[in-house]
Each structure stands twice: as structure tokens, then as C-alpha cells.
């Protein structure tokens, strides 16, 4: 494979990994941290602590899964 084709492939692979990382960060921020902050700020109607724990744990889990998917995508880089 030519150097240009390898470079293009690697850049597309890194772009995909970066996108997955952004989604993982957003999921953790919006699904995990935001409800917890609103709970402690008590500016809106607050959900139950059990719901917050379940939502936070689920978002953390999915964020971690996306992180490992990103690592797998980066494993496709060519030299």
C-alpha cells in the first residue's frame, strides 16, 4: 500500500477514534455529572437518589465501553 493511502487510512481511523472519545465524554458529562449536579443544586425537581445512581452507573459503563471501542479502532492503525 502506498504511503499516501496508509496516511489517509490512519487519519480516518484517528478521526473515528476521536469521535468515539467525544461521544464517551459527552455521555459521561450529560448522563452522569449533570443530573448529580442538579440534584445537589436543587434548582429543579430532583429525581430520587436511586435513579441518579442507576443513571450515573449506566452512563459510566457505556462511556467505558465506548472508550474500549476507541482503543480497538486505534489498533487498526497501519505503519
C-alpha positions as a Markdown table, in Angstrom:
| # | Residue | x | y | z |
|---|---|---|---|---|
| 1 | Unk | 0.0 | 0.0 | 0.0 |
| 2 | Unk | 1.3 | 3.5 | -0.8 |
| 3 | Unk | 2.4 | 5.9 | 1.8 |
| 4 | Unk | -0.5 | 8.3 | 0.9 |
| 5 | Unk | -3.1 | 5.5 | 1.2 |
| 6 | Unk | -1.6 | 4.5 | 4.6 |
| 7 | Unk | -1.7 | 8.1 | 5.8 |
| 8 | Unk | -5.3 | 8.5 | 4.7 |
| 9 | Unk | -6.3 | 5.3 | 6.3 |
| 10 | Unk | -4.6 | 6.3 | 9.6 |
| 11 | Unk | -6.1 | 9.7 | 9.7 |
| 12 | Unk | -9.6 | 8.3 | 9.1 |
| 13 | Unk | -9.0 | 5.8 | 11.8 |
| 14 | Unk | -7.9 | 8.5 | 14.2 |
| 15 | Unk | -10.9 | 10.6 | 13.3 |
| 16 | Unk | -13.2 | 7.7 | 14.1 |
| 17 | Unk | -11.5 | 7.2 | 17.5 |
| 18 | Unk | -11.7 | 10.9 | 18.3 |
| 19 | Unk | -15.4 | 10.9 | 17.5 |
| 20 | Unk | -16.0 | 7.9 | 19.8 |
| 21 | Unk | -14.0 | 9.5 | 22.5 |
| 22 | Unk | -16.1 | 12.7 | 22.2 |
| 23 | Unk | -19.3 | 10.7 | 22.5 |
| 24 | Unk | -18.0 | 8.9 | 25.5 |
| 25 | Unk | -17.1 | 12.2 | 27.2 |
| 26 | Unk | -20.4 | 13.7 | 26.4 |
| 27 | Unk | -22.3 | 10.7 | 27.6 |
| 28 | Unk | -20.5 | 10.8 | 30.9 |
| 29 | Unk | -20.9 | 14.6 | 31.3 |
| 30 | Unk | -24.6 | 14.8 | 30.4 |
| 31 | Unk | -25.8 | 11.5 | 31.7 |
| 32 | Unk | -23.6 | 11.2 | 34.8 |
| 33 | Unk | -22.5 | 14.5 | 36.1 |
| 34 | Unk | -25.3 | 16.9 | 35.1 |
| 35 | Unk | -28.1 | 15.0 | 37.0 |
| 36 | Unk | -25.9 | 14.8 | 40.1 |
| 37 | Unk | -25.1 | 18.5 | 40.0 |
| 38 | Unk | -28.7 | 19.4 | 39.5 |
| 39 | Unk | -29.6 | 17.1 | 42.4 |
| 40 | Unk | -27.3 | 18.9 | 44.8 |
| 41 | Unk | -28.2 | 22.3 | 43.4 |
| 42 | Unk | -31.9 | 21.5 | 43.8 |
| 43 | Unk | -32.9 | 24.2 | 41.4 |
| 44 | Unk | -35.4 | 21.9 | 39.6 |
| 45 | Unk | -37.4 | 18.9 | 40.7 |
| 46 | Unk | -34.9 | 16.4 | 41.9 |
| 47 | Unk | -35.0 | 12.7 | 40.9 |
| 48 | Unk | -34.5 | 10.0 | 43.6 |
| 49 | Unk | -31.0 | 9.1 | 44.6 |
| 50 | Unk | -31.6 | 5.6 | 43.4 |
| 51 | Unk | -32.4 | 6.9 | 39.9 |
| 52 | Unk | -29.3 | 9.1 | 40.0 |
| 53 | Unk | -27.1 | 6.2 | 41.0 |
| 54 | Unk | -28.5 | 3.9 | 38.3 |
| 55 | Unk | -28.2 | 6.6 | 35.6 |
| 56 | Unk | -24.7 | 7.5 | 36.6 |
| 57 | Unk | -23.6 | 3.9 | 36.7 |
| 58 | Unk | -25.2 | 3.2 | 33.3 |
| 59 | Unk | -23.5 | 6.2 | 31.7 |
| 60 | Unk | -20.2 | 5.3 | 33.3 |
| 61 | Unk | -20.5 | 1.8 | 31.9 |
| 62 | Unk | -21.4 | 2.9 | 28.4 |
| 63 | Unk | -18.7 | 5.5 | 28.4 |
| 64 | Unk | -16.2 | 2.9 | 29.4 |
| 65 | Unk | -17.4 | 0.6 | 26.6 |
| 66 | Unk | -17.0 | 3.4 | 24.1 |
| 67 | Unk | -13.5 | 4.0 | 25.4 |
| 68 | Unk | -12.5 | 0.4 | 24.8 |
| 69 | Unk | -14.1 | 0.5 | 21.3 |
| 70 | Unk | -12.0 | 3.6 | 20.6 |
| 71 | Unk | -8.9 | 1.6 | 21.6 |
| 72 | Unk | -9.9 | -1.2 | 19.3 |
| 73 | Unk | -10.3 | 1.3 | 16.4 |
| 74 | Unk | -6.9 | 2.7 | 17.1 |
| 75 | Unk | -5.5 | -0.8 | 16.9 |
| 76 | Unk | -6.2 | -0.7 | 13.2 |
| 77 | Unk | -3.5 | 2.0 | 12.5 |
| 78 | Unk | -1.0 | 0.9 | 9.9 |
| 79 | Unk | 2.7 | 1.6 | 9.8 |
